Amino acid sequence: MSRVLDRIWVRFGLGIASAVLASMLVLGGTMIVYGRVQFWRFHEALPAAVRAEFDELRSKGLEGGPRASEIYRQYSLDDDPWDVDKLAILIGLVACLPVGLMAGFWISRMVMQPISSVARAAGRVALGDFGARARVPRRAGEMADLVHDFNLMTSSLEALERERKSTLAALSHELRTPLAVLQARLHALCDGVIPAEPAEFTRLLEQCQHLSLLVGDLHTLSVADAGRLPLHRVALDIPSLVRDTLENHARRLDDAGMAVELEVRAVVPPVLADADRIRQVLNNLIENAIHYARDGRWLHLWVRSTPGEVQITVSDAGRGHPDGLDERVFQRFTRLDASRNRATGGSGLGLSIVRTLIELHGGTVSVGRSSRGGAAFTISIPRGILP
């Protein structure tokens, strides 16, 4: 009820304001028109000789001089029954007040309708309905831009809420599986069902390591989101870092039967970057290829220099990504395997960390098709101003 009364008062106020404005305009116009009519009557009533003298004074710009003023006083019209101010006010009240009220209500409807739509949608959003949208006005303008921006905001909130729910579901799954395995195996050890052998302790340690890696990845992302992840930038030789990373993965790549090719195009200048974070990016990309593209048995790394930045492309000959999934692979907990089987991949955080760390360096990361049909990840790192 209060909202309805507020809306009525707003419309009434706009109507009064429109009526006053219209009355002022009519008052000014009436005074101008009335003054011209009176001057015409005064001019026509002058004797011929006096009129000729008055016209000569006007042509010389002496209309406000003593002689012209004397003519005004001597031949002024005193038989006008209407006062110009009273006439203008009467016309303004009779003609402009109703029109002004109607115009005010019409203007208030145009102004209040999109605002009311935004208010209703905002109330639904406050209750958790992020699918609420305000009605966009048909006419373009500031109000249409306001409603459009509000709908963009609610769309972003809806996407964030959807990602939050998906993240919680994936996180609970990733934590529950190793914890359930640990609990079951430890119960079996305590009950004597499983002998306490080194192999069993190794399996339990693997579950603990998986949990430790998952918590570490989540910590990296959360600290980066908060803007508190430090970067220790140094002059970094990217080709040397790539070679060292490949040597560290040589055994795993050999076990996966993947042939590795490294191509360094021309001279690659150093970049100002955090060596540990860039190494972490390369580790994640290589691990991603081992998990998902070992069937292709090929891994290609291409390092090249472009104006202002250094690019690294990691390509494989795996199955690639389904259409429409190229950008989704950088979302947290995204896995190609919908069943989230740990035998076919990691936790789904590796590529999210890649994008986060590269963007912290001011660079970009993208994914496309390799020359052999697999995935090709390209990261671009700005050179920065070296000391």
Secondary structure, DSSP 4 states (H G I P E B T S, - for coil): -HHHHHHHHHHHHHHHHHHHHHHHHHHHHHHHHHHHHHHHHHHHHS-HHHHHHHHHHHHTT-TTSHHHHHHHHHH------S-HHHHHHHHIIIIIHHHHHHHHHHHHHHHHHHHHHHHHHHHHHHTT-TT--PPPPSS-SHHHHHHHHHHHHHHHHHHHHHHHHHHHHHHHHHHHHHHHHHHHHHHHHHHTSS---HHHHHHHHHHHHHHHHHHHHHHHHHHHHTT-----EEEE-HHHHHHHHHHHTHHHHHHTT-EEEEEE-S----EEEEHHHHHHHHHHHHHHHHHH-GGGTEEEEEEEEETTEEEEEEEE-S----TT-TTGGGSTT--SSTT--GGG---S-HHHHHHHHHHHTT-EEEEEE-TTSSEEEEEEEE-----
